[in-house]
Amino acid sequence: MDLGLRGKKAIVCAASKGLGRACANALAAEGVDLVINARTESELQRAAEEIQAAYGVSCVAVAVDITTEAGRAAVLAAMPNPDILVNNAGGPPPGNFRDWGRDEWLAAVEANMITPIELIRQVVDGMSERGWGRIINITSSAVKAPINILGLSNGARAGLTGFVAGLARDVIAHGVTVNNLLPGSFYTDRLRNTLNGLAVKSGSTVDDIANQRRAGIPAQRFGEPEELGASCAFLCSVQAGYITGQNLLIDGGAYPGTL
């Protein structure tokens, strides 16, 4: 299927690896020119070079902290009028809410709620004026099924989800859609690090911990980043112009509800 994206321009955050990189790859494969962002310059530049070589599109690397005003300004200077914005950021650390103070909460909200809203604020009117735009926020399955030890993430991402629900209905008439992708357990560096940490803490092996996690997923496996990337590309497509304000849960069936 031709997604109708050739020649479009996209900003993809946290795109040096993992789910962000998968989204960047999927968009580049459709002929989308990119500005990609992450903090580690060497990894990000390597990703940009690999994307350009593989797909023949422009891919500019902007290595900054996107959670800062200066970082966002640098990314938007590299692509002032994107057709597509993919918001993505690593989640805050797990823990017990009794151990978190104001600083921890503010950091979580800044990274996982305020930063994507600020980026949206700076691009959505231009999209509306041009009559076309796609905004994708990569959040978490914990928005749908909160995980107790991920309270910082639950709270900050739920705030973003509520904001998006209103905005999406406001801009759809101008050809702009806003949707959220809610990943479950995907086999990324973040998951591998989590499995390693659990193995050390429990005295078990990484394989045993991974097998226990897989057993709780009806698909009996972890997701592959490319699967989420393909979903992102479709939501950005011309065919998805009637989909907005939605939370697409991609978790191998782990969420047990019907809604």
C-alpha positions, 0 to 999 in steps of 0.5 A, a space after each residue: 500500500 502506498 501511504 501517500 507520504 512521499 515528499 512529506 517532512 517529519 520530526 521524530 524524537 528519541 529516534 537514535 534507537 528503539 521505538 523512535 528509530 523504528 518510526 523513523 525507519 518506517 517513515 523514511 521507507 515511505 519517502 519522508 524526509 526527517 529531522 531526528 532527535 536524541 541526546 547522544 550525538 554519536 548514536 544519533 548521527 550514525 542513525 541518520 547516516 544509516 537511514 539516508 543510505 537505506 532509504 535515500 531521504 534527507 535525514 538531519 540529526 539534531 542532538 539536544 535535550 528535547 525537554 529543554 526550551 533550547 533543545 526544542 528550538 534547535 529541532 524546530 529550527 532544523 525543520 520549522 514546518 513539519 507535516 508530521 511530528 512524532 513525540 517520544 521520550 523515555 519514561 521516568 524511573 519506577 518506584 514507590 510514590 512515597 519516595 518521590 517529591 516535587 522535583 521527581 514529579 516535575 521532571 516526569 511531567 516536563 518530559 512526558 507531558 509538557 515537552 510534547 505539548 510544547 512541540 505540538 503548540 509550535 507546529 499544529 497551527 502551521 499544519 492547520 493552515 496548510 490543511 494537512 498534518 499528523 501528530 503521533 505521541 508514543 506513550 505507554 500501555 500503562 495509560 490504559 492499564 496503570 502499573 503501580 510502580 510506574 506512577 510517575 509515568 502513569 500520571 504524566 502520560 495520562 495528562 498528555 492523553 487527556 490534553 490530546 483528546 480535546 485537541 484532536 477534535 479541534 484540529 481534525 476539520 483542518 486535516 490534522 490528526 492527533 493520535 497516541 500509540 500505547 506500546 506494551 513490552 517491546 524488545 528494545 534496549 530499555 526492556 533488555 536493561 529492565 530484564 537484566 536489573 530484575 535478574 540481578 535483583 532476584 538472583 535468577 537468569 535473564 532468560 528465566 525473567 524474560 520467559 516469565 514476562 512472555 508467559 503473561 502476554 497472550 502473544 507469548 512474545 515481545 513486540 518487535 520495534 518494526 511492528 510499532 513503526 509500521 503502525 506509526 507510519 499508517 497513522 501518518 498516512 493519507 488513508 488514516 485521515 479519519 482517525 483522530 483522538 485515538 489510543 492504539 494499544 499495541 501489547 500482544 493482547 496483554 490488556 484483558 479488557 474489551 474497551 
